[in-house]
């Protein structure tokens, strides 16, 4: 992988995004986004510009490996109950080998300001786009697995440039979008310990290093775990969080799910629907997480085979898989074929298959026994958007009990696990509404 720190190559777009002070520091050879009063950062806090350019040979080798795939027999059923279906993955492979253009994704990434900084001895990669609007609210957005920063690319302009998308200047955000440790361009931990607890502290350090004294956090999947742990840690300046995969499951429901028992009595219609979604996921959809939490190093096959990696990543939750399968069948819905393969290709080219899986293992080793969706005890302001095709759509009643300072709740009409990626306009609208009440605190 040829990735270059290009402090000297600051174009006009980056001048717009970063401001004159940052450009002046960059021209001197050390790229920093700190405001002028804080610009004298130590070398340990340095922020370097980052550019993506994989060698052509890596793409040639990828296509060779896709074409050399050894295929198994077709599944013996006519539904996805045995996993990713042969017809779907072969359609994906044909498109990957003949039509997908990774260079278009590289261009999208390189059109945005990207950076590296070292936190706790590890390189942390992030996108940082500042809005042109005054009083924009800083927000750090965290992806999950099997996602990446690719998930958030479609929301950058709607959130930083709201007037171009039917919203007002008062809805603007400054965006910080990091790659989780072991994912994408961030460094790969060489020792255990990079759990959501440590990542949350690193994100607070990143926001402080960027000079943000008041900000909010957003996330789904692991991004929700990190955001909720940040809320528990309450770093100076964190005003509140928004989640599109809330952890709201009551203790009695969680216990019944863990033993495969019947649902507790007295559930409302929304609560019973959430139970049904979770029960199906725990019985039929959790295999990937169990393997990565127990034996991530054993997954050599997904490090060696791009098609193996793609199948592993597609088999996350049944509703996402259905949407992706339909996309490779030629139906336009949510994600496109290029969306899916941009993300898988990023994992492949950065060799993130096993390093990303270790987040599950690290977290399991440090678990106190609670489930991923169990209530954590967050007491700062929280906003929840419940997407219908998420692993489970958190009911309002559970959200109100889980978050004593629930400032926003909405059940939306469409969208699933990759909400920002699938429904960027709807997701952006949700985030604007979610944090509207906190904006007066930004300058407080």
C-alpha positions as CSV (number, residue, x, y, z in Angstrom):
1,X,0.0,0.0,0.0
2,X,1.5,3.3,-1.1
3,X,0.0,6.0,1.2
4,X,1.8,9.3,1.3
5,X,1.8,12.1,3.8
6,X,1.6,15.1,1.5
7,X,2.0,18.2,3.7
8,X,3.2,20.1,0.7
9,X,0.2,19.3,-1.5
10,X,-2.6,21.5,-0.1
11,X,-5.1,22.4,-2.8
12,X,-7.7,25.1,-2.9
13,X,-10.4,22.8,-1.6
14,X,-8.4,22.0,1.4
15,X,-7.8,25.6,2.0
16,X,-11.5,26.1,2.1
17,X,-12.0,23.2,4.5
18,X,-9.1,23.9,6.8
19,X,-8.6,27.6,7.0
20,X,-5.5,29.8,6.5
21,X,-3.9,29.0,9.9
22,X,-3.9,25.2,9.2
23,X,-2.5,25.7,5.7
24,X,0.3,27.9,7.0
25,X,1.3,25.1,9.4
26,X,1.1,22.5,6.7
27,X,3.3,24.5,4.4
28,X,5.9,24.6,7.1
29,X,6.0,20.8,6.9
30,X,3.9,19.6,9.8
31,X,0.2,19.4,9.2
32,X,-2.0,20.5,12.1
33,X,-5.6,21.5,12.4
34,X,-5.2,23.1,15.8
35,X,-6.4,26.7,16.1
36,X,-3.7,29.4,16.2
37,X,-3.5,29.7,20.0
38,X,-2.8,25.9,20.2
39,X,-0.8,25.5,17.1
40,X,2.5,24.9,18.9
41,X,1.6,21.2,19.5
42,X,4.4,18.8,20.4
43,X,5.6,16.4,17.8
44,X,3.7,13.6,19.7
45,X,0.5,15.4,18.9
46,X,1.3,16.1,15.3
47,X,-1.4,15.7,12.7
48,X,-0.2,14.6,9.2
49,X,-2.0,14.9,5.9
50,X,-2.9,11.6,4.4
51,X,-3.4,10.5,0.8
52,X,-4.6,7.1,-0.6
53,X,-2.9,5.5,-3.6
54,X,-2.7,1.7,-3.8
55,X,-0.3,0.3,-6.4
56,X,-1.9,-1.1,-9.5
57,X,-0.3,-4.5,-8.8
58,X,-2.4,-4.8,-5.7
59,X,-5.6,-4.5,-7.8
60,X,-4.3,-6.9,-10.4
61,X,-3.6,-9.4,-7.7
62,X,-7.0,-8.9,-6.2
63,X,-8.7,-9.6,-9.6
64,X,-6.5,-12.7,-10.1
65,X,-7.5,-14.1,-6.7
66,X,-11.2,-13.4,-7.4
67,X,-11.0,-15.3,-10.7
68,X,-9.1,-18.2,-9.0
69,X,-11.8,-18.8,-6.4
70,X,-12.6,-22.4,-5.7
71,X,-16.4,-22.6,-5.4
72,X,-18.3,-24.9,-3.2
73,X,-21.5,-26.8,-4.1
74,X,-24.7,-24.7,-4.2
75,X,-26.6,-24.6,-0.9
76,X,-29.2,-27.4,-0.6
77,X,-32.1,-25.0,0.2
78,X,-33.8,-22.2,-1.8
79,X,-33.4,-19.5,0.9
80,X,-30.4,-17.9,2.8
81,X,-30.8,-20.2,5.9
82,X,-27.5,-21.9,5.1
83,X,-25.7,-18.5,4.6
84,X,-24.6,-16.4,1.7
85,X,-26.0,-18.0,-1.4
86,X,-23.8,-19.2,-4.2
87,X,-25.6,-17.2,-6.9
88,X,-25.2,-14.0,-4.9
89,X,-21.5,-14.4,-4.2
90,X,-20.8,-15.4,-7.8
91,X,-22.6,-12.3,-9.1
92,X,-20.5,-10.3,-6.7
93,X,-17.3,-12.0,-7.9
94,X,-18.1,-11.4,-11.6
95,X,-18.8,-7.7,-11.0
96,X,-15.7,-7.3,-8.8
97,X,-13.4,-8.9,-11.3
98,X,-14.7,-7.1,-14.4
99,X,-16.5,-3.9,-13.6
100,X,-15.8,-2.5,-10.1
101,X,-13.4,0.5,-10.2
102,X,-11.6,1.0,-6.9
103,X,-9.9,4.2,-8.3
104,X,-13.3,6.0,-8.2
105,X,-13.5,5.2,-4.5
106,X,-9.9,6.4,-4.0
107,X,-10.8,9.7,-5.7
108,X,-13.8,10.2,-3.4
109,X,-11.5,9.6,-0.4
110,X,-8.8,11.9,-1.6
111,X,-11.3,14.6,-2.4
112,X,-11.8,14.9,1.4
113,X,-9.2,16.1,3.9
114,X,-7.7,13.0,5.5
115,X,-5.2,12.8,8.3
116,X,-3.2,10.7,10.7
117,X,-2.2,11.3,14.3
118,X,-0.7,9.0,16.9
119,X,-2.8,8.4,20.0
120,X,-1.6,6.0,22.7
121,X,1.2,4.8,20.4
122,X,-1.2,3.9,17.5
123,X,-1.7,5.7,14.2
124,X,-5.3,6.9,14.0
125,X,-6.7,7.8,10.6
126,X,-9.6,10.3,10.2
127,X,-11.5,12.4,7.8
128,X,-11.9,16.0,9.1
129,X,-14.2,18.4,7.2
130,X,-15.0,21.8,8.6
131,X,-18.2,23.5,7.5
132,X,-18.0,27.0,6.0
133,X,-20.9,28.0,8.2
134,X,-20.3,29.9,11.5
135,X,-21.3,28.1,14.7
136,X,-21.3,24.7,13.1
137,X,-21.5,22.0,15.7
138,X,-18.4,19.6,15.8
139,X,-19.4,15.9,15.7
140,X,-17.3,12.8,15.8
141,X,-18.9,9.9,13.8
142,X,-17.8,6.3,14.4
143,X,-18.5,3.3,12.1
144,X,-18.8,-0.3,13.0
145,X,-18.1,-3.8,11.6
146,X,-18.4,-4.8,8.7
147,X,-18.3,-1.1,7.9
148,X,-15.7,1.6,7.6
149,X,-15.4,5.3,6.8
150,X,-16.9,4.3,3.5
151,X,-20.3,4.2,5.4
152,X,-20.1,7.9,6.1
153,X,-19.0,9.4,2.8
154,X,-22.5,10.1,1.6
155,X,-23.3,12.2,4.7
156,X,-20.3,14.5,4.6
157,X,-21.7,17.2,2.3
158,X,-25.3,17.1,3.6
159,X,-24.1,17.7,7.2
160,X,-21.2,20.2,6.5
161,X,-23.0,22.0,3.7
162,X,-26.7,21.9,4.7
163,X,-27.9,24.8,2.7
164,X,-27.1,22.8,-0.5
165,X,-29.4,20.1,0.8
166,X,-32.6,21.9,1.8
167,X,-31.5,22.7,5.4
168,X,-30.3,25.9,7.0
169,X,-26.9,27.2,8.0
170,X,-27.8,26.7,11.6
171,X,-27.9,22.9,11.0
172,X,-24.2,22.7,10.0
173,X,-21.7,20.3,11.5
174,X,-17.9,20.1,11.5
175,X,-17.3,16.4,10.9
176,X,-14.5,14.1,12.3
177,X,-14.8,10.6,11.0
178,X,-12.1,8.2,12.3
179,X,-11.2,4.7,11.3
180,X,-11.4,2.3,14.3
181,X,-8.1,0.8,15.4
182,X,-7.4,-2.2,13.2
183,X,-9.7,-1.0,10.5
184,X,-8.9,0.6,7.2
185,X,-6.0,3.1,7.4
186,X,-5.7,3.2,11.2
187,X,-2.9,1.3,12.7
188,X,-3.2,-2.3,13.8
189,X,-2.9,-2.9,17.5
190,X,0.1,-5.1,18.4
191,X,-1.2,-5.9,21.9
192,X,-4.6,-6.5,23.4
193,X,-6.5,-3.7,25.0
194,X,-8.1,-1.6,22.3
195,X,-11.7,-2.0,23.5
196,X,-14.5,0.6,23.2
197,X,-13.3,2.0,26.6
198,X,-9.8,2.8,25.2
199,X,-11.2,3.9,21.9
200,X,-13.6,6.3,23.6
201,X,-10.7,7.9,25.4
202,X,-8.7,8.1,22.2
203,X,-11.6,9.9,20.5
204,X,-11.9,12.4,23.3
205,X,-8.1,13.0,22.9
206,X,-8.6,13.5,19.1
207,X,-11.4,16.0,19.5
208,X,-9.3,17.9,22.1
209,X,-6.3,17.8,19.8
210,X,-8.4,19.3,17.0
211,X,-9.3,22.2,19.4
212,X,-13.0,21.3,19.9
213,X,-14.1,22.3,23.3
214,X,-17.8,21.5,22.7
215,X,-18.9,18.6,20.5
216,X,-21.3,15.7,20.1
217,X,-20.8,12.0,19.1
218,X,-22.7,9.7,16.7
219,X,-22.5,6.0,16.0
220,X,-24.1,2.7,15.2
221,X,-22.9,-0.8,15.7
222,X,-19.4,-0.5,17.4
223,X,-19.8,3.2,16.8
224,X,-22.7,3.2,19.2
225,X,-20.7,1.2,21.8
226,X,-17.9,3.8,21.5
227,X,-20.2,6.7,21.7
228,X,-22.1,5.4,24.7
229,X,-18.8,4.7,26.5
230,X,-17.7,8.2,25.7
231,X,-21.0,9.3,27.3
232,X,-20.2,7.2,30.4
233,X,-16.7,8.7,30.6
234,X,-18.1,12.2,30.2
235,X,-14.9,13.8,28.7
236,X,-14.9,17.7,29.0
237,X,-16.9,19.2,26.1
238,X,-19.1,16.2,25.1
239,X,-22.6,17.6,25.0
240,X,-24.5,14.5,24.0
241,X,-24.7,11.5,21.6
242,X,-26.9,10.2,18.8
243,X,-27.3,6.5,18.0
244,X,-28.9,4.6,15.2
245,X,-28.4,1.3,17.0
246,X,-29.3,2.0,20.6
247,X,-28.5,-0.2,23.6
248,X,-31.8,-0.2,25.4
249,X,-32.7,-3.9,26.1
250,X,-34.1,-4.3,29.6
251,X,-32.5,-6.8,32.0
252,X,-35.4,-9.2,32.0
253,X,-35.6,-9.2,28.2
254,X,-31.8,-9.7,27.9
255,X,-31.8,-12.6,30.3
256,X,-34.6,-14.3,28.5
257,X,-32.8,-13.9,25.2
258,X,-29.6,-15.3,26.6
259,X,-31.2,-18.6,27.6
260,X,-33.5,-18.9,24.6
261,X,-36.6,-18.6,26.7
262,X,-40.0,-17.1,26.0
263,X,-40.4,-13.3,26.1
264,X,-41.4,-11.7,29.4
265,X,-45.1,-11.1,29.9
266,X,-46.6,-7.7,29.2
267,X,-44.6,-6.5,26.2
268,X,-46.2,-3.9,24.1
269,X,-46.5,-4.4,20.3
270,X,-43.3,-2.4,19.6
271,X,-41.5,-4.2,22.4
272,X,-42.7,-7.6,21.1
273,X,-41.5,-6.7,17.6
274,X,-38.1,-5.8,19.0
275,X,-38.0,-9.1,20.9
276,X,-38.8,-11.0,17.7
277,X,-36.0,-9.2,15.8
278,X,-33.5,-9.9,18.6
279,X,-34.6,-13.5,19.1
280,X,-34.1,-14.2,15.4
281,X,-30.7,-12.5,15.4
282,X,-29.4,-14.4,18.5
283,X,-30.7,-17.7,17.2
284,X,-29.6,-17.4,13.5
285,X,-27.5,-14.3,12.9
286,X,-24.8,-14.1,15.6
287,X,-22.3,-16.7,14.4
288,X,-19.8,-14.2,12.9
289,X,-19.6,-12.3,16.2
290,X,-19.2,-15.5,18.3
291,X,-16.3,-16.7,16.1
292,X,-14.5,-13.3,16.1
293,X,-15.0,-12.9,19.9
294,X,-13.6,-16.4,20.5
295,X,-11.0,-17.2,17.7
296,X,-10.3,-14.3,15.4
297,X,-6.8,-15.5,14.5
298,X,-8.3,-18.7,13.0
299,X,-9.9,-16.7,10.2
300,X,-7.0,-17.2,7.8
301,X,-9.4,-18.0,5.0
302,X,-10.8,-14.4,4.9
303,X,-7.3,-13.0,4.9
304,X,-6.3,-15.2,2.0
305,X,-9.4,-15.1,-0.2
306,X,-11.1,-11.9,-1.3
307,X,-14.3,-13.8,-2.1
308,X,-14.2,-15.5,1.3
309,X,-13.8,-12.1,2.9
310,X,-16.7,-10.7,0.9
311,X,-19.0,-13.6,1.9
312,X,-18.0,-13.2,5.6
313,X,-18.8,-9.5,5.5
314,X,-22.1,-9.9,3.7
315,X,-23.4,-12.4,6.3
316,X,-23.9,-9.8,9.0
317,X,-27.7,-9.5,9.5
318,X,-30.5,-11.0,7.4
319,X,-32.1,-7.7,6.3
320,X,-28.8,-6.2,5.2
321,X,-27.9,-9.4,3.4
322,X,-31.3,-9.3,1.6
323,X,-30.7,-5.7,0.4
324,X,-27.2,-6.5,-0.8
325,X,-28.4,-9.7,-2.6
326,X,-31.0,-7.7,-4.4
327,X,-28.4,-5.1,-5.4
328,X,-26.4,-7.8,-7.1
329,X,-29.5,-9.0,-8.7
330,X,-29.9,-5.6,-10.5
331,X,-32.4,-3.9,-8.1
332,X,-31.6,-0.3,-6.9
333,X,-32.3,-0.2,-3.2
334,X,-30.2,1.3,-0.5
335,X,-26.6,0.2,-1.3
336,X,-25.3,-0.2,-4.8
337,X,-22.9,-3.0,-6.0
338,X,-20.1,-0.4,-6.0
339,X,-20.9,0.7,-2.4
340,X,-20.6,-2.9,-1.2
341,X,-17.4,-3.6,-3.1
342,X,-15.8,-0.3,-2.2
343,X,-16.1,-1.3,1.4
344,X,-14.9,-4.9,0.9
345,X,-12.0,-3.7,-1.2
346,X,-10.9,-1.3,1.5
347,X,-10.8,-4.2,4.0
348,X,-8.8,-6.3,1.5
349,X,-6.3,-3.8,0.4
350,X,-5.6,-2.7,4.0
351,X,-5.4,-6.3,5.2
352,X,-8.0,-5.5,7.9
353,X,-9.8,-8.9,7.9
354,X,-8.3,-10.3,11.2
355,X,-7.2,-7.0,12.8
356,X,-10.8,-5.7,12.7
357,X,-12.1,-9.0,14.1
358,X,-9.9,-8.6,17.1
359,X,-12.1,-5.8,18.4
360,X,-14.7,-8.5,19.2
361,X,-12.1,-10.7,21.0
362,X,-10.6,-7.7,23.0
363,X,-14.1,-6.6,24.1
364,X,-15.1,-10.2,25.1
365,X,-12.0,-10.6,27.2
366,X,-12.9,-7.4,29.1
367,X,-16.6,-8.0,29.3
368,X,-18.5,-7.9,32.6
369,X,-21.1,-10.3,31.2
370,X,-23.6,-7.8,29.7
371,X,-25.0,-8.1,26.2
372,X,-24.1,-5.8,23.4
373,X,-27.6,-4.2,23.5
374,X,-27.9,-4.0,27.3
375,X,-28.5,-0.7,29.0
376,X,-25.2,0.9,30.0
377,X,-26.4,3.7,32.3
378,X,-25.8,6.7,30.1
379,X,-26.9,9.9,31.9
380,X,-25.9,12.7,29.5
381,X,-28.3,13.7,26.6
382,X,-29.0,11.0,24.1
383,X,-30.9,11.0,20.8
384,X,-32.2,7.9,19.2
385,X,-33.3,7.1,15.6
386,X,-34.9,3.7,15.2
387,X,-34.5,2.4,11.7
388,X,-37.0,-0.5,10.9
389,X,-34.5,-2.9,9.3
390,X,-31.8,-2.5,12.0
391,X,-30.9,-5.6,13.9
392,X,-33.6,-4.4,16.3
393,X,-35.7,-1.2,16.2
394,X,-35.4,0.1,19.8
395,X,-38.9,0.9,21.1
396,X,-39.5,4.4,22.6
397,X,-40.5,2.8,25.9
398,X,-37.1,1.1,26.2
399,X,-35.2,4.2,25.1
400,X,-37.0,6.3,27.7
401,X,-36.0,3.9,30.4
402,X,-32.4,3.4,29.1
403,X,-31.6,7.1,28.7
404,X,-33.0,9.4,31.5
405,X,-32.0,12.4,29.3
406,X,-33.6,11.3,26.1
407,X,-33.7,14.5,24.0
408,X,-35.0,13.0,20.7
409,X,-36.6,9.8,19.5
410,X,-38.0,8.9,16.1
411,X,-39.1,5.8,14.3
412,X,-38.2,6.3,10.7
413,X,-39.9,4.6,7.7
414,X,-36.9,3.0,6.0
415,X,-33.3,2.1,6.4
416,X,-31.4,-0.6,8.2
417,X,-28.0,-1.4,9.8
418,X,-26.0,0.9,7.6
419,X,-28.3,3.8,7.9
420,X,-26.0,6.6,6.9
421,X,-24.8,4.6,3.9
422,X,-28.2,3.4,2.8
423,X,-30.3,6.5,3.5
424,X,-28.0,9.5,3.7
425,X,-30.6,12.2,3.2
426,X,-32.9,10.6,5.9
427,X,-30.0,10.0,8.2
428,X,-28.7,13.5,7.8
429,X,-32.2,14.9,8.6
430,X,-32.3,12.7,11.7
431,X,-28.9,13.9,13.0
432,X,-29.9,17.6,12.4
433,X,-33.1,17.1,14.4
434,X,-31.4,15.1,17.1
435,X,-29.0,17.7,18.1
436,X,-31.0,20.9,17.6
437,X,-31.7,21.3,21.3
438,X,-28.0,21.0,22.2
439,X,-26.8,23.8,19.8
440,X,-27.4,26.6,22.4
441,X,-25.0,24.8,24.7
442,X,-22.2,24.9,22.2
443,X,-21.2,28.4,23.1
444,X,-22.2,28.1,26.8
